[in-house]
Amino acid sequence: MPKSKNRKNHKKKVAARNLRIKDDKRRVEKAQREFIMDLIKREQENGAFENTPNISIDGPTVDIDTIEGPSL
């Protein structure tokens, strides 16, 4: 049975649309990351991150190798 004219290149159109969406998403994430890094850099230049206290966590440490969970 012949395919309809509209269905002929459907897979190519879907692949192109998905690629375009993925590229747009990557570009937006990159712009957000650059904006945040620029904001942090400006704040560092103004001295916002100087004299920050070091946070140390005192308490029991958990060794992941010794944790036993359900076995299959």
C-alpha positions in Angstrom: 0.0 0.0 0.0 1.5 3.4 -0.9 2.2 5.9 1.8 0.4 9.2 1.8 2.2 12.2 0.6 2.2 13.8 4.1 3.6 10.7 5.8 6.5 10.3 3.3 9.2 12.1 5.2 7.7 11.8 8.7 10.7 10.2 10.4 13.1 12.7 8.9 10.9 15.6 10.1 10.6 14.1 13.6 14.3 13.6 13.8 15.0 17.1 12.7 12.5 18.5 15.2 14.0 16.5 18.1 17.5 17.6 17.1 16.4 21.2 17.0 14.7 20.9 20.4 17.8 19.3 21.9 20.0 22.0 20.5 17.7 24.8 21.8 17.8 23.1 25.2 21.6 22.9 25.2 21.9 26.5 24.1 19.6 27.7 26.9 21.5 25.7 29.5 24.8 27.1 28.3 23.4 30.7 28.5 22.2 30.0 32.0 25.5 28.5 33.1 27.4 31.5 31.6 25.1 34.0 33.3 25.6 32.3 36.7 29.3 32.1 36.3 29.4 35.8 35.3 27.3 36.7 38.4 29.6 34.7 40.7 32.7 36.3 39.1 31.2 39.8 39.7 30.4 39.0 43.3 33.9 37.6 43.9 35.3 40.9 42.5 33.2 42.8 45.0 34.4 40.6 47.8 31.2 38.7 48.5 32.9 35.4 49.1 35.7 36.5 51.4 35.8 35.5 55.0 33.4 32.6 54.5 33.6 30.1 57.3 34.7 26.5 56.5 32.0 24.0 57.2 33.1 20.8 58.7 30.8 17.9 59.5 31.6 16.0 62.6 29.9 12.7 63.1 30.0 9.1 62.1 31.3 8.4 58.7 29.6 5.8 56.5 31.7 3.4 54.5 29.7 2.5 51.4 31.6 -0.8 50.9 30.4 -2.1 54.3 26.7 -1.3 53.7 24.7 -4.5 53.1 21.5 -4.3 51.3 19.1 -6.7 49.8 20.7 -9.3 47.5 19.1 -10.6 44.4 
